[in-house]
């Protein structure tokens, strides 16, 4: 069954149409929520709740617009709320690590370096506010334009630009050691050995 037929079924009150939508959108929705919440269980809860909302609110959905946009707006907003309610803590990358460890393509040293880099990026992302993380996820993971990101986050485009600017500046400082640094430039925030 295709997406439009599944939506038509839901609009007629037949919940079996939800199965098709779950199959098509679950993985990316969980990944998106996870990037914002940094918690696998919380991300799964957000997405499951989002699918229930789809069933409850399907009559509000405009069939002339893309379902993925409407659905991801629900997921992103709920993930922001969940991340804001609960204090953030570091979550291991067990699934990705296990998948990479089973790959024979990488030498152990290369694999360890990539894992270390990923963990540093992950830790840097966890230091952003939930709204800044959501802006980064929408813009760079979901590859949305700034206007689309503003629509998903239900805020003005200028607010998205501000969140992205602050988040990128913060990530630049947090991830400074991962960048190849020319010998002539001091670390951000330091000048001649002193703090600016």
C-alpha positions in Angstrom: 0.0 0.0 0.0 1.4 3.5 -0.8 1.4 6.5 1.5 -1.6 8.3 0.0 -3.8 5.1 0.3 -2.6 4.7 3.9 -3.6 8.3 4.7 -7.0 7.8 3.0 -7.6 4.7 5.1 -6.7 6.6 8.3 -9.0 9.5 7.3 -11.8 6.9 7.0 -11.0 5.7 10.6 -9.2 2.5 9.6 -6.1 2.3 11.8 -4.5 -0.4 9.5 -3.2 2.5 7.3 -0.9 3.5 10.1 1.2 0.4 9.6 2.4 1.6 6.2 3.3 5.0 7.6 5.2 3.5 10.4 7.2 1.3 8.0 8.0 4.3 5.8 8.9 6.9 8.4 9.8 5.2 11.7 13.6 4.9 11.3 14.3 8.5 10.2 11.8 9.8 12.8 13.6 7.9 15.6 17.0 9.0 14.4 15.8 12.6 14.3 14.3 12.4 17.8 17.5 10.7 19.1 19.7 13.5 17.7 17.7 16.0 19.7 17.0 14.0 22.9 20.3 12.0 23.0 18.3 9.1 24.5 17.2 6.1 22.6 14.2 5.1 24.8 13.0 8.7 24.9 13.4 9.0 21.1 11.3 5.9 20.6 8.7 7.1 23.0 8.5 10.5 21.1 8.0 8.7 17.8 5.4 6.2 19.1 3.5 9.1 20.6 3.8 11.0 17.3 2.3 8.1 15.4 -0.6 8.1 17.8 -1.1 11.8 17.2 -1.1 11.1 13.5 -4.0 8.7 14.0 -5.9 11.2 16.3 -5.2 14.2 14.1 -5.2 12.8 10.6 -8.2 14.9 9.7 -6.1 18.0 10.2 -3.6 16.8 7.6 -3.8 18.5 4.2 -3.3 15.7 1.7 -1.9 18.2 -0.9 1.2 18.7 1.3 3.9 16.1 2.0 3.2 13.8 4.9 6.9 13.7 5.9 7.0 17.4 6.6 3.8 17.4 8.7 5.0 14.3 10.6 8.5 15.5 11.2 7.2 18.7 12.6 5.4 16.7 15.3 8.5 14.6 16.0 10.9 17.6 16.2 8.6 19.6 18.5 7.9 16.7 20.8 11.6 15.8 20.9 12.4 19.4 21.9 9.8 19.3 24.7 11.1 15.9 25.9 14.7 17.1 25.9 13.8 20.2 27.8 11.8 18.3 30.4 14.5 15.8 31.3 18.1 16.7 32.1 20.4 15.5 29.4 22.9 12.7 29.9 25.4 11.0 27.7 24.1 8.0 25.8 26.5 5.4 24.3 26.5 4.7 20.6 26.1 1.0 21.1 24.2 0.2 17.9 26.6 2.1 15.7 29.7 0.8 17.4 28.4 -2.8 17.1 27.7 -2.2 13.4 31.1 -0.7 12.8 32.9 -3.4 14.8 31.4 -6.0 12.5 32.7 -4.2 9.4 36.0 -5.6 8.0 36.6 -2.5 5.9 38.4 -0.4 8.6 41.7 -1.0 10.3 41.4 -1.0 14.1 43.4 2.3 14.4 41.2 4.1 11.9 38.0 2.7 13.5 39.1 4.0 16.9 40.0 7.4 15.6 36.6 7.7 13.9 34.8 6.5 17.0 36.7 9.1 19.1 35.8 11.9 16.7 32.2 10.8 16.7 32.1 10.8 20.5 33.6 14.3 20.7 31.1 15.6 18.2 28.3 13.9 20.2 29.5 15.4 23.4 29.7 18.8 21.8 26.1 18.5 20.5 24.9 17.6 24.0 26.2 20.9 25.2 23.8 22.8 23.0 20.3 23.8 24.1 17.5 21.5 22.8 16.3 24.2 20.4 19.8 24.7 19.0 20.2 21.0 18.6 16.9 20.8 16.8 17.9 23.6 14.4 21.2 21.8 13.6 19.4 18.5 13.1 16.7 20.0 10.8 19.3 22.0 8.8 22.1 19.5 8.5 20.7 16.1 9.2 17.3 16.4 7.5 18.9 18.9 5.0 16.0 21.4 5.3 16.3 25.0 4.1 16.3 27.7 6.8 12.6 28.4 5.8 11.7 24.8 6.1 13.5 24.6 9.5 11.6 27.6 10.7 8.3 25.9 9.7 9.2 22.7 11.5 10.3 24.5 14.6 7.3 26.9 14.4 9.4 30.0 14.8 10.5 32.9 12.6 13.3 32.4 10.0 15.4 35.0 11.9 15.1 32.9 15.1 16.4 29.8 13.2 19.3 31.9 11.8 20.1 33.0 15.4 19.9 29.4 16.7 22.1 28.1 13.9 24.7 31.0 14.3 25.0 30.4 18.1 25.1 26.6 17.7 27.8 26.7 14.9 29.9 29.2 16.9 29.6 27.1 20.0 30.5 23.9 18.1 33.5 25.6 16.5 34.9 26.3 20.0 33.9 22.9 21.4 35.4 21.0 18.4 38.4 23.2 17.9 40.9 20.4 18.6 39.4 18.3 15.8 40.2 21.0 13.2 43.6 21.1 11.6 44.9 24.4 13.2 47.4 26.6 11.6 50.3 27.5 13.9 49.6 31.2 13.7 46.1 31.2 15.0 45.4 31.0 18.8 42.6 28.8 20.2 39.2 30.6 20.2 38.7 32.6 23.4 42.4 32.9 24.0 44.8 35.6 23.0 48.5 35.5 23.8 47.9 32.9 26.4 45.3 34.9 28.2 41.5 34.7 28.1 39.6 37.3 26.1 
